[in-house]
Amino acid sequence: MMDVLSPLLLRVSNTMLVPVVTLLFGLLGMCLVFAGGLAAEAVERRRNRSFRKLVERLCVSENRVRAGEVPARTGLPRYVFGFPVEAPHAAEKRMDDAQLLSERLLARLGFGIRLGPVLGLAGTLIPLGPALVSLSTGDIATLSSRLVVAFTTTVVGLLVGGTCHAMHTVRKSWYQQDLNDIEFVLSRLEKGA
């Protein structure tokens, strides 16, 4: 029975290598796009620190601020204060929406964190079956080419997972700080503004 199933399993496994490698390249491309977005956001945050300066100024004074005077040009503050705030409940709704937006953006990175190493491992294990068959028949060229595929997919999968994890950590700290600052500024808005 196993003599019949083994070649069938080997064939099924071999057909999965192309989709796994294709998905791994897709994740690598996605990771590069996210890295570019992270770099652009870092530059934008460094250039436009006016919202953070407002928060620091409000921390040391009892002053209040009008909604139209909040300098929100980047990140989540722009999402909340970028429009005129008609009523306090509208600002709270935008705050909730900003929190959901940050979770959605971080979930995209979580996808790369989890799927990158999984695809790397699958790309490692799939070519090992044919590599062992090549070893048993003495075909060293096929053995070495399969092992190269096996180990390079591992490296790419770990690279994707590690890079996405680093970007997730940076963005999570940015978004937590933004949400904290937004909540503080909302508490210092003038009533009826």
C-alpha positions in Angstrom: 0.0 0.0 0.0 2.8 2.4 0.9 4.5 1.6 -2.4 1.5 3.1 -4.1 1.0 6.1 -1.8 4.6 7.2 -1.5 5.0 8.2 -5.2 1.6 9.9 -5.1 2.6 11.9 -2.0 5.9 12.8 -3.5 4.1 14.1 -6.7 1.6 16.1 -4.6 4.4 17.6 -2.5 6.5 18.5 -5.6 3.5 20.3 -7.2 3.2 22.5 -4.1 6.7 23.9 -4.4 5.9 26.3 -7.2 2.9 27.9 -5.3 4.9 28.1 -2.1 7.9 29.8 -3.8 5.5 32.1 -5.6 3.8 33.1 -2.4 7.1 33.6 -0.7 8.2 36.0 -3.5 4.9 37.8 -3.1 5.4 38.2 0.6 8.9 39.4 0.0 7.5 42.1 -2.4 4.9 43.0 0.2 7.6 43.3 2.8 9.6 45.7 0.6 6.5 47.8 0.0 5.8 48.0 3.7 9.4 48.9 4.4 9.1 51.8 1.9 5.9 52.9 3.6 7.6 52.7 7.0 10.6 54.8 5.8 8.2 57.4 4.3 6.2 57.6 7.5 9.4 58.0 9.5 10.5 60.9 7.4 7.0 62.5 7.6 7.0 62.1 11.4 10.4 63.6 11.7 9.5 66.6 9.6 6.1 67.3 11.1 6.5 67.3 14.9 4.0 70.1 15.5 1.3 67.8 17.0 3.8 66.3 19.4 5.0 69.8 20.4 1.4 70.8 21.1 1.0 67.8 23.4 4.2 68.7 25.3 3.0 72.3 25.6 -0.4 71.2 26.9 1.3 68.9 29.5 3.0 71.8 31.2 0.0 74.2 31.1 -3.6 74.3 32.0 -4.5 75.8 28.6 -7.1 74.4 26.4 -7.1 74.2 22.6 -9.7 74.6 19.9 -10.2 71.7 17.5 -9.4 73.9 14.5 -6.0 74.8 16.1 -4.7 71.3 16.4 -1.8 70.9 14.0 -2.4 67.4 12.8 -0.6 66.8 9.6 0.6 63.2 9.9 -0.4 59.8 11.1 -3.4 59.0 13.3 -3.7 62.6 14.5 -4.4 63.8 11.0 -7.1 61.1 10.8 -8.8 62.4 13.9 -8.2 66.2 13.7 -7.9 66.5 10.0 -11.5 67.6 9.7 -13.5 70.1 11.7 -14.8 68.5 14.9 -18.5 69.4 15.0 -19.4 67.6 18.3 -17.5 65.8 21.1 -19.1 62.5 20.1 -17.7 62.9 16.5 -14.2 63.2 17.9 -14.7 60.1 20.0 -16.0 58.2 17.0 -12.9 59.3 15.0 -10.7 58.2 17.9 -12.3 54.7 17.8 -11.9 54.7 14.0 -8.2 55.6 14.4 -7.7 52.8 16.8 -9.3 50.3 14.4 -7.2 51.7 11.5 -4.0 51.2 13.5 -5.1 47.6 14.3 -5.8 47.0 10.6 -2.4 48.3 9.5 -0.6 46.2 12.2 -2.6 43.1 11.1 -1.1 43.4 7.6 2.4 43.1 9.2 1.2 40.3 11.4 0.3 38.4 8.2 4.0 38.6 7.1 5.2 37.7 10.6 3.3 34.5 10.6 3.2 33.4 7.0 6.8 34.2 6.0 8.4 31.5 8.3 5.6 29.0 7.5 6.2 29.3 3.7 10.0 29.2 4.3 9.6 26.0 6.3 7.3 24.5 3.6 9.8 25.6 0.9 12.5 23.8 2.9 10.7 20.5 3.5 9.1 20.1 0.0 12.4 19.7 -1.9 13.9 17.4 0.7 11.9 14.4 -0.5 13.2 14.6 -4.1 16.7 15.4 -2.7 16.7 12.2 -0.7 15.5 10.3 -3.7 18.4 11.8 -5.7 20.8 10.8 -2.9 19.7 7.2 -3.1 20.2 7.1 -6.9 23.6 8.9 -6.7 22.4 12.0 -8.6 24.5 14.6 -6.8 23.6 17.5 -9.2 19.8 17.1 -8.4 20.6 16.7 -4.8 22.6 19.9 -4.6 20.0 21.9 -6.6 17.2 20.7 -4.3 19.2 21.5 -1.2 19.9 25.0 -2.5 16.2 25.6 -3.0 15.4 24.2 0.4 17.9 26.4 2.3 17.3 29.6 0.4 13.5 29.4 1.0 14.2 29.1 4.7 16.4 32.2 4.6 13.8 34.2 2.6 11.0 33.1 4.9 12.9 34.1 8.0 13.9 37.4 6.4 10.3 38.2 5.7 9.1 37.2 9.2 11.9 39.1 10.9 11.5 42.3 8.9 7.8 42.3 9.3 8.2 41.8 13.1 10.7 44.8 13.3 8.3 47.0 11.3 5.4 45.8 13.5 7.2 46.8 16.6 8.1 50.2 15.4 4.7 51.0 14.0 2.9 49.7 17.1 4.9 52.0 19.3 4.2 54.9 17.0 0.4 54.2 17.0 0.2 53.7 20.7 1.9 57.0 21.3 -0.4 58.7 18.7 -3.5 57.2 20.3 -2.4 58.3 23.8 -1.6 61.8 22.5 -4.9 62.1 20.7 -6.8 61.0 23.8 -5.0 63.7 25.8 -5.6 66.4 23.3 -9.3 65.4 23.1 -9.5 65.8 26.9 -8.1 69.4 26.5 -10.4 70.6 23.7 -12.4 73.7 24.6 -16.0 72.8 25.1 -18.2 74.0 22.3 -15.3 74.4 20.0 
